[in-house]
Amino acid sequence: MKTSLRDFAQKSTLGFLGAGFLARVDQVAAAQTSTSSMFDALRQQASGKSEALLVKPTPGEEGPPAPATDDRLTLEWNKQTVRRFKNKLSELGVNAFLVRNPLNTTYLTGYWHTTAERPEATFMNHDDADPWFMYPALDRDLVRSGWFGSGKTYFDCKDDGSFPNGSIRRMVAASTGATQLSPVRSRAIA
């Protein structure tokens, strides 16, 4: 059997790599302790010194919020944040704000909007107690489950009458008592 130089180089390289890998596995296995779980191993290594590295709030300034017991910050936290924002805007002579960035909306109101092709907006006058939203119909329950004053919802699809059980326009007209609703010519809110 004749072996070419290329075959010899490939097979010997694979052999060296395999031997090196197995030696490394043996070294890692030998370094392992006999702890019962990864959690126990981490607990043994914990010194508690890292908590001292956390920056403490300066007296008179806002510190970090208390740890959440829910999946959202408290409504009071959002209201305080908006109050501070409105006060800062008032100093600049601004009486209202319109927020389109989903991260800013989440920070100010707690509404966790995920950016996709569906736009959203949050609006508040200086005197408003609650925010107003422009939001997609898909997010109706999400928006209304949080801090909600009022809003304008929109469907993000063309109403061509193929919606299950008839046209969306007919269903909305029937539920509002209107005799007929005209089709929306654009997706923009007037």
Secondary structure, 3 states (H helix, E strand, C coil): CCCCHHHHHHHHHHHHHHHHHHHHHHHHHHHCCCCCCHHHHHHHHCCCCHHHHCCCCCCCCCCCCCCCCCCCCCHHHHHHHHHHHHHHHHHCCCCEEEECCHHHHHHHHCCCCCCCCCCCEEEEECCCCCCEEEEEHHHHHHHHCCCCCEEEEECCCCCCCCCCCCCHHHHHHHHHCCCCCCCCCCCCCC
